[in-house]
Amino acid sequence: MKEDITGLKANQEQMQEDIVELKQGQTRLERKLDEVSNKLDDLEVKNAERHIEISSKLDRISDDVEFIKHKEFENEQNIFKLKKKFDIIK
């Protein structure tokens, strides 16, 4: 019986060591998960900032294109008027 009890104690000690190792492993995994979560949060913030920056640049480009179209229209009008006057002079 003493051998059985000794064997049980040895098994219990091994199980306790295994439990400690499992807890330590779980703690490491939780830390790594927190790190990954923080990195993802940082990426989301950077992506949001980049999106705002790109959107702002696109707005400026759109305004520039609109202005160029307006100036082109004015230039076409002026050319038309000059041609009309020039035809009158001939």
N, C-alpha and C positions, 0 to 999 in steps of 0.2 A: 504494500500500500504506500509505503514511503516513496518508492520509485514512481508510482503513479502520481502522487502529490507533487513530487519534484518535477516530473514531466509537465504536469499542469501548470506549475509555477513558471517553468521555463517558457511554455507556450503563452502564458499570460504576459510575461515580460516582453516576449517577442511581439505580441499583439500591441502592447502599449508603445513599443518603439515604432512599430508600423503606423500607429495612429499619430504619433508625434511627427513622423516623416510626412504623412498625408496632410496634416495641418500646415506644416512648413511649405509643402508644395502648393497647397491652396493659397497660402499667403503670397507666395511668389507669383502665382497666376493672377491673383487679384491686383498686385502691384503692376504687372505687365499690362493687364487689361485697363487699368487706370491711365497708364502711359499712352496706350493706343488711343483711348478715348480723348485724352488731352490733345494728342497730335491731330486727331480728326477735328476737334473743335477749332484748333488753330487753322487747319486747312479750310474749314468752312468760313472762318472770318476772312482769311486771305482771299478766298474765292469771291466772297461778297464784295470786298473792297475792289478787287479786279473787275468784277461785273459793273460796279458803279463807275469806275474809271473808263471802261470801254464804252459804256452807255453815254457818258459825257462826251467822249471823243466822237462818237457817232452822231450825237446831236450837233456838235460843232461842224462836222463834215456835211451834214444835211443842210445846215444853215448856209454854209459856203456854197454848196451846189445850188441852192435856191437863189442866192444872190447872183451867182454867175449866170443862171438862166434869165434872171431879171435884167442884168446888164446886157446880155446878148440880145434880148428883145428890144431894149432901148437902142442898141447899136444898129439893129436891123431897121428900126423905125427911122433913125437918122440917115442911114444909107438910102433908104427909100425916098426920104424927103430930098436928099441931095441929088439923087438920080432924077427925081421929078423936076427939080429946078434946073438941072443940067440939060434935060430934054427940052425945057422951055427956051433956054438960051440958044440951042442949036437952031 
